[in-house]
Amino acid sequence: MVILHMQVDAVTRRPPTTTDSTTFPIIADEIHLRLSGGPNGCAGNVEIYYFGAWEKVCGYLWDMQDAQVVCRQLGCGFPEAIMHPFPPSDSYSSYLFTEMNCMGNEEFLWYCPYEYQYDACYHGAASVVCSDSGMTVTPTTEPAVFGLMATMPWNATGNVSCGGLLQGLSGTLQSPGYPNSYSNNAYCVWNIRPWDPARRIQLQFTDVELEGSSCSYDAIEVFDGGSPQSRLLGRVCWNDHRVFNSSGNQLTVLFRSDGSVTKRGFHAYYSSFLAFSTTMAPNTSTASPAPEDYSCGGLLSSSSGTLQSPFYPRNYPNNADCVWEIQVESNFRVTLTFTDIQMEGGRCLSDYVEIYDGPLHSSPLLGKICSGYYPTYTSSSNLLSVRFHSNSRYTYRGFQASYHSTPADDSTTLLCLPDYMHVVVSRYFLQSHGYSAWNLTLNDPLCTPNITSNSVSFDIPYTRCGTVREGNNDTISYSNTIRGSSSGTLITRNRNLLLHVNCKMLQNTWAKTMYVADDNFEVNETQYERYDVNLTFYDSSSFSRPVYDSPYRVGINQNLFLQASLHSSDPSLQLFLDTCVASPTRHNFTTKSYPIIENGCAKDPTYATYYSPFRHTLRFKFNAFQFIQSNPEVYLQCELVVCRAYDYSSRCYQGCLRRSKREASSDKESVIVVAGPIQLWKPEIMDELGSE
């Protein structure tokens, strides 16, 4: 189970009117984009036709990812430079949009997060030079600054920028020109800052080749915060597959090169995860305590840590059901050791702890314990699940356990990223078994690897290069085969190498397997990753402008519009909203909650759905309300299911289920998303706004 907290921190303001604060829906047909002041329509200052007038875009935080959306939307190729000093347009144009934060794959510029701007823009107009403009632009190697992005190197495919602000829940970054050599005297700074301040960041380097191995010439530096002045987590200059975790919601990556030798550079992938709060022991202790709020379970992603039953070392509560998923970095294993355990003994029928070698519902059970000895368990992958259940008349002290990660065999590694599989095979591993690094191919031989002195790496798309997609009611798998032959030129007495790569998606979990088919040896690897799903408020039923206020202040009975989105390169996946409940607190959706939709059945009379043009998004609304005798804040927890499109046996096509989910499908995985807070305007604030 994945819990994703949705917390937004930017401010959305509507254009001022002389009447009231009515929200005007944005219709896509009424918005246009152009580049003005340049030699043609593929270079110039960015302007958007909005509410009957052309409005400029402020250059604050404007970067290559924003420019990529503009060039693609206008059919002008890819961006070559930004912030070029073009003359202003002849007609009067005010600044309206600022802080554009595109991921680079949006269909329209106004689909990107942004803020409205009424004051003067001190950073100049946002501009772009696209490849089809015919302009010649000289790249600069000046440092990239967060506030104003300089013209930066861009490779021939137009998908790499040097530095910038990254605010998606996951993404990639790489050196300028990668996989070609980076430039001399490069200085790039990336600030990774997801919109949700409750999330933490994990950065993993998948390929690194820099000058030297001491980081004295060219190096990558990772900082635990929003600038290079933050605490240094480490330096990277060679391919050791380092993984870094932030303590907050920001991580800074600095890449620098000197003036001489250059190499291939680096490629890295980052993802974000929820920072779960730890359970605090209550201050009171009685023989029969009253029910107390507590939180347990969650995702543990550090390389080592501890877990324990609720209220440990006090007696745990009855009817507890907690699931911890321990997920360490790829190509590592999890070792779990129990240091204390006291529960009702016997056959472990009422109170017990279960340990699974992977996800809870789809992995083998390693053990079930409730008292006595203190066992140790080791996973076969980078994920181990622990479930604690209590259902007896009496409760006891409970348990405490510690875990740590240990490295697995590094001859082959596999990463299942959101858009492709990244496979690295050691050249020493190949040579020791008589295989040539230059004879490796995929199902589609036109998709070639990247070969270095130490390794052979493939980036295998899920929808190309001969990747085969298969699935049943529970699992979607993507598989390909890396074929190799002997290094001999005429004859061989070795069998051909078949290295099967398989990424399996179990509802909300990516399972990765790799094995080598050969008479002499067999290699098996399994890793796990997670879906990237978010839940966003919008200001109208057109779903064109997301709301980034935190908290989102609304009026009683106001329409609230939400959109859930799944990030995946597989276009044949779709989302289904199973359950959505509201609560006055973030961490407790059981004691005091109100169902809006449950098991696919609408419970709130104001709930309604809207058409979505994409299968991987869904849209719905309900009217704002307040809990009686509670604070004015409301949080939402929604459970979504990911299915294969047109799989009519899946949950997505079952609609409203009158029976309980546990009875209908006890082995289903789902994605849990938390959004909020929504906060009702105080009456005196509403009166003040009305008088204005």
Salt bridges, closest charged atoms under 4 A:
GLU47 OE1 - ARG34 NH2 2.67
GLU115 OE1 - ARG13 NH2 3.79
ASP207 OD1 - ARG264 NH2 2.69
GLU209 OE1 - ARG264 NH1 3.25
GLU221 OE2 - ARG235 NE 2.84
GLU221 OE2 - ARG256 NH2 3.74
ASP224 OD2 - ARG231 NH2 3.02
ASP240 OD2 - ARG242 NH1 3.56
GLU292 OE2 - ARG314 NH2 3.80
ASP321 OD1 - ARG387 NH2 2.97
ASP321 OD1 - HIS389 ND1 3.20
GLU325 OE1 - ARG530 NH2 2.69
ASP340 OD2 - ARG397 NE 2.81
GLU354 OE1 - ARG387 NH1 3.44
ASP459 OD1 - HIS422 ND1 2.47
ASP474 OD1 - LYS668 NZ 3.53
ASP519 OD1 - ARG495 NH1 2.94
GLU529 OE2 - LYS512 NZ 3.45
ASP539 OD2 - ARG545 NE 2.86
ASP570 OD2 - ARG469 NE 3.16
ASP578 OD2 - ARG651 NH2 2.87
ASP578 OD1 - LYS661 NZ 3.45
GLU639 OE1 - LYS661 NZ 2.30
ASP647 OD2 - ARG644 NH2 3.00
